[in-house]
Amino acid sequence: MATPVLAKHASEPVASGGPSAVQRLTSFMPLIALVALLAALSIADPDFLTQRSLTAAVRTSAPLVVLAAGATLVVLCGGIDLSIAALASLSTVFFAMWLPDLGGLTTLAIIAVAGAAGAIQGIAHVFLRIPSFIVTLGGMSIFSAVALVISDAGPIRVVDREATNWLTTYVAGYVPMEFAVAVIVVAVVALILKLTPLQSYVTATGYSESSARLAGVPVDLVKVGAFCVSGACAGLAAVMLVSRNFSGSPTMADNLLLPAVAAIVVGGTAITGGHGSLWRSLVGALVITLLRVGLPIVGVPSAYEQILYGAIIVAAVALTLDRSKVLIIK
């Protein structure tokens, strides 16, 4: 009974012959889309490619890059984190409330607490065997409600701006510190994955969890760790939002959930898990940011943004979905 199975697996690499030309082209689609958008926007508005406009665009993308990067780990594991935006909003409220007492330590405290919140969701998903969609949907509701309650449903002004001033500076006088930090976060997490067995653990967990368990992969720890990193990234994104808005609000980051999901799938990360990377999500976040910035330039009302995000998500999932892992579509 085992012989046909072994023969089948042995023959697969020979038959595949490596990635096809179409697969190679698909892997570059996010970059192609980014370049095409830049070209289109420069034609629609010749002043768009100025240093001032590009600096504003990448600065705007920073919180989205961080949110998408953290959530990408969860998606690579085969899950989904719908709570990142609500957790980021709650974190902005915590930041405004804790800043007078904690001062410069507030940023670290926010990232730690948000990471712990993400880990709790991961534990609930793993040990209670509740789908990540349901756990994070419930988490989204809980975080939003807590933020509304403790803030009295209103913004909390941040008077002391010293704790976030470093995020408003520029590297070499040109690159916004926010974007530099976002790129560093992506680079550090990607490097840790690359230099440790974690990358193979995450990929194996997302591609086939049952096979990963049989191979000795600590699947439960990998999943909890992914949710923890996703939560921590939501906390860092919250600090970035506070640095530019000078306040905490229970709804400050709520409009970033759909763009974050769109950035992940536009970047080419398979929604079924097992394929993708943080760098792809970085490019996807830049594409989504250019779309948000570019719509008013070409005369499209901002009200159509949600329609665009929905269409992008459906189209991107259709292109990246691994249908071999989903035998029945419901």
RAQUI-V144143 format. One record per pair of residues at least 24 apart in sequence whose ideal C-beta (glycine too) atoms are under 6 Angstrom apart, sorted by the first residue. I is the first residue (numbers start at 0). J is the second residue. D is the distance in whole Angstrom. If there is no record, write none. Layout:
i;j;d
I;J;D
I;J;D
This chain:
i;j;d
29;266;5
29;267;6
29;279;6
29;282;4
29;283;6
30;282;6
32;286;5
33;282;6
33;285;6
33;286;5
36;289;5
40;293;5
43;296;5
43;297;5
44;296;5
56;288;6
56;292;5
57;178;4
58;175;4
58;177;5
58;178;6
59;288;6
60;284;5
60;285;6
60;288;4
61;177;4
61;178;5
61;181;4
61;239;5
62;236;4
62;239;5
62;240;6
63;255;6
63;258;6
63;284;5
64;181;4
64;281;6
64;284;4
65;181;5
65;184;6
65;232;5
65;235;5
65;236;4
66;236;5
66;255;6
66;259;4
67;259;5
67;262;4
67;263;5
67;280;4
67;284;5
68;185;5
68;232;6
68;277;5
68;280;6
69;228;5
69;229;4
69;232;3
70;229;5
70;259;6
71;263;5
71;268;6
71;277;5
71;280;4
72;225;4
72;228;5
73;225;5
73;229;5
74;263;6
74;268;6
75;201;5
75;205;5
75;272;6
75;275;6
76;201;6
76;204;5
76;205;5
76;222;5
76;225;5
76;272;6
77;205;4
77;272;3
78;131;4
79;131;5
79;132;5
80;135;5
80;229;5
81;135;4
81;136;5
81;139;5
82;135;4
82;138;4
82;139;4
82;142;6
83;233;5
84;252;5
84;253;5
84;255;5
84;256;4
85;139;4
85;142;4
85;143;5
86;113;6
86;116;6
86;142;5
86;233;4
87;233;4
87;236;5
87;237;4
87;252;4
88;146;5
88;249;6
88;250;6
88;251;5
88;252;5
88;253;6
89;142;5
89;145;6
89;146;4
90;234;5
90;237;3
91;237;5
91;240;6
91;241;5
91;247;4
91;251;5
92;146;5
92;150;5
92;247;4
92;249;6
94;241;5
94;247;5
95;155;4
95;157;5
95;247;3
98;159;6
98;162;6
103;162;5
105;162;6
106;238;5
109;234;5
110;231;5
110;234;4
110;235;6
113;230;5
113;231;6
113;233;5
113;234;3
114;227;5
114;230;5
114;231;3
116;230;5
117;226;4
117;227;5
117;229;5
117;230;2
118;223;6
118;226;6
118;227;4
120;226;5
121;222;6
121;223;4
121;226;3
122;223;6
125;219;5
125;222;5
125;223;6
146;249;4
147;249;5
150;249;5
154;246;5
154;248;4
155;247;5
156;246;5
157;245;5
157;246;6
163;241;6
163;242;4
166;242;4
167;242;6
177;239;5
185;277;5
185;281;5
188;277;6
189;277;5
202;273;6
205;272;3
205;273;4
206;273;3
257;308;4
258;287;5
261;287;5
261;308;5
261;311;5
261;312;5
262;287;5
264;312;6
264;315;4
264;316;6
265;315;5
267;319;6
269;319;5
269;321;5
270;316;5
271;321;5
271;324;5
